[in-house]
Amino acid sequence: MLEIILSIILIITLILSSIIVVKKRKKAGLTGVKSVLTSICFFLIAIISLFAYWFNFMGLLVWFINICLLILGAYFTKYMKIEEK
């Protein structure tokens, strides 16, 4: 039962956070793919981990994909716009 509750919470959080990212990008007037790749990589890490958990596939391949996505997400942070206050 706990697994179902945690999965539902993760799905709801992913949906809400993706909506927030889209709204903030529109508000800031950002276009292009490079500035959103960090968010996409982090969302993919959560989605892949959720599917791996559902299908009992928590092996080396999932770890490798997650680490590659984490490195890619960290690399593309240089293209994110810094807010000036």
Phi and psi in degrees as GROMACS dihedral restraints (atoms count N, CA, C in turn):
[ dihedral_restraints ]
;  ai    aj    ak    al  type     phi  dphi    fc
    3     4     5     6     1   -63.2    20    10
    4     5     6     7     1   -36.1    20    10
    6     7     8     9     1   -63.1    20    10
    7     8     9    10     1   -39.7    20    10
    9    10    11    12     1   -67.0    20    10
   10    11    12    13     1   -43.3    20    10
   12    13    14    15     1   -63.5    20    10
   13    14    15    16     1   -44.3    20    10
   15    16    17    18     1   -66.0    20    10
   16    17    18    19     1   -36.3    20    10
   18    19    20    21     1   -65.7    20    10
   19    20    21    22     1   -42.2    20    10
   21    22    23    24     1   -64.7    20    10
   22    23    24    25     1   -41.8    20    10
   24    25    26    27     1   -62.4    20    10
   25    26    27    28     1   -41.7    20    10
   27    28    29    30     1   -64.1    20    10
   28    29    30    31     1   -42.9    20    10
   30    31    32    33     1   -64.4    20    10
   31    32    33    34     1   -44.6    20    10
   33    34    35    36     1   -62.7    20    10
   34    35    36    37     1   -42.3    20    10
   36    37    38    39     1   -64.6    20    10
   37    38    39    40     1   -40.5    20    10
   39    40    41    42     1   -62.9    20    10
   40    41    42    43     1   -43.2    20    10
   42    43    44    45     1   -64.3    20    10
   43    44    45    46     1   -47.2    20    10
   45    46    47    48     1   -64.3    20    10
   46    47    48    49     1   -42.2    20    10
   48    49    50    51     1   -69.1    20    10
   49    50    51    52     1   -34.1    20    10
   51    52    53    54     1   -68.2    20    10
   52    53    54    55     1   -36.1    20    10
   54    55    56    57     1   -64.7    20    10
   55    56    57    58     1   -41.1    20    10
   57    58    59    60     1   -64.2    20    10
   58    59    60    61     1   -41.3    20    10
   60    61    62    63     1   -62.8    20    10
   61    62    63    64     1   -43.6    20    10
   63    64    65    66     1   -64.1    20    10
   64    65    66    67     1   -43.5    20    10
   66    67    68    69     1   -63.8    20    10
   67    68    69    70     1   -42.2    20    10
   69    70    71    72     1   -66.9    20    10
   70    71    72    73     1   -36.1    20    10
   72    73    74    75     1   -66.7    20    10
   73    74    75    76     1   -40.1    20    10
   75    76    77    78     1   -66.3    20    10
   76    77    78    79     1   -40.4    20    10
   78    79    80    81     1   -65.2    20    10
   79    80    81    82     1   -38.5    20    10
   81    82    83    84     1   -81.2    20    10
   82    83    84    85     1   -12.0    20    10
   84    85    86    87     1    74.9    20    10
   85    86    87    88     1    28.0    20    10
   87    88    89    90     1   -83.2    20    10
   88    89    90    91     1   137.7    20    10
   90    91    92    93     1  -131.8    20    10
   91    92    93    94     1   168.2    20    10
   93    94    95    96     1    97.6    20    10
   94    95    96    97     1   162.9    20    10
   96    97    98    99     1   -92.8    20    10
   97    98    99   100     1   -33.4    20    10
   99   100   101   102     1   -61.3    20    10
  100   101   102   103     1   -34.1    20    10
  102   103   104   105     1   -77.6    20    10
  103   104   105   106     1   -13.6    20    10
  105   106   107   108     1  -106.0    20    10
  106   107   108   109     1    -4.8    20    10
  108   109   110   111     1   -64.1    20    10
  109   110   111   112     1   -31.2    20    10
  111   112   113   114     1   -62.2    20    10
  112   113   114   115     1   -47.1    20    10
  114   115   116   117     1   -64.3    20    10
  115   116   117   118     1   -40.8    20    10
  117   118   119   120     1   -62.3    20    10
  118   119   120   121     1   -42.9    20    10
  120   121   122   123     1   -62.6    20    10
  121   122   123   124     1   -43.4    20    10
  123   124   125   126     1   -68.6    20    10
  124   125   126   127     1   -36.4    20    10
  126   127   128   129     1   -65.6    20    10
  127   128   129   130     1   -40.0    20    10
  129   130   131   132     1   -64.7    20    10
  130   131   132   133     1   -35.3    20    10
  132   133   134   135     1   -59.5    20    10
  133   134   135   136     1   -45.4    20    10
  135   136   137   138     1   -66.1    20    10
  136   137   138   139     1   -41.2    20    10
  138   139   140   141     1   -67.7    20    10
  139   140   141   142     1   -44.8    20    10
  141   142   143   144     1   -64.5    20    10
  142   143   144   145     1   -40.3    20    10
  144   145   146   147     1   -65.6    20    10
  145   146   147   148     1   -36.8    20    10
  147   148   149   150     1   -66.0    20    10
  148   149   150   151     1   -45.6    20    10
  150   151   152   153     1   -65.0    20    10
  151   152   153   154     1   -38.1    20    10
  153   154   155   156     1   -64.1    20    10
  154   155   156   157     1   -36.7    20    10
  156   157   158   159     1   -69.0    20    10
  157   158   159   160     1   -43.0    20    10
  159   160   161   162     1   -63.2    20    10
  160   161   162   163     1   -40.6    20    10
  162   163   164   165     1  -100.2    20    10
  163   164   165   166     1    14.0    20    10
  165   166   167   168     1    52.5    20    10
  166   167   168   169     1    49.1    20    10
  168   169   170   171     1  -124.4    20    10
  169   170   171   172     1    65.1    20    10
  171   172   173   174     1   -98.8    20    10
  172   173   174   175     1    51.8    20    10
  174   175   176   177     1   -97.8    20    10
  175   176   177   178     1  -166.6    20    10
  177   178   179   180     1   -64.0    20    10
  178   179   180   181     1   -34.6    20    10
  180   181   182   183     1   -63.4    20    10
  181   182   183   184     1   -42.5    20    10
  183   184   185   186     1   -65.4    20    10
  184   185   186   187     1   -41.5    20    10
  186   187   188   189     1   -62.3    20    10
  187   188   189   190     1   -43.2    20    10
  189   190   191   192     1   -63.3    20    10
  190   191   192   193     1   -44.5    20    10
  192   193   194   195     1   -63.3    20    10
  193   194   195   196     1   -42.7    20    10
  195   196   197   198     1   -64.3    20    10
  196   197   198   199     1   -40.7    20    10
  198   199   200   201     1   -67.3    20    10
  199   200   201   202     1   -41.0    20    10
  201   202   203   204     1   -62.2    20    10
  202   203   204   205     1   -42.7    20    10
  204   205   206   207     1   -65.9    20    10
  205   206   207   208     1   -36.0    20    10
  207   208   209   210     1   -65.4    20    10
  208   209   210   211     1   -42.4    20    10
  210   211   212   213     1   -66.2    20    10
  211   212   213   214     1   -42.3    20    10
  213   214   215   216     1   -62.8    20    10
  214   215   216   217     1   -42.7    20    10
  216   217   218   219     1   -61.8    20    10
  217   218   219   220     1   -40.6    20    10
  219   220   221   222     1   -67.8    20    10
  220   221   222   223     1   -36.6    20    10
  222   223   224   225     1   -65.1    20    10
  223   224   225   226     1   -42.4    20    10
  225   226   227   228     1   -80.8    20    10
  226   227   228   229     1     1.6    20    10
  228   229   230   231     1   -66.8    20    10
  229   230   231   232     1   -21.1    20    10
  231   232   233   234     1   -68.8    20    10
  232   233   234   235     1   -16.9    20    10
  234   235   236   237     1   -92.2    20    10
  235   236   237   238     1    -4.2    20    10
  237   238   239   240     1   -76.0    20    10
  238   239   240   241     1   143.9    20    10
  240   241   242   243     1   -80.5    20    10
  241   242   243   244     1   133.3    20    10
  243   244   245   246     1   -90.0    20    10
  244   245   246   247     1   128.2    20    10
  246   247   248   249     1   -76.3    20    10
  247   248   249   250     1   134.9    20    10
  249   250   251   252     1  -101.0    20    10
  250   251   252   253     1   134.4    20    10
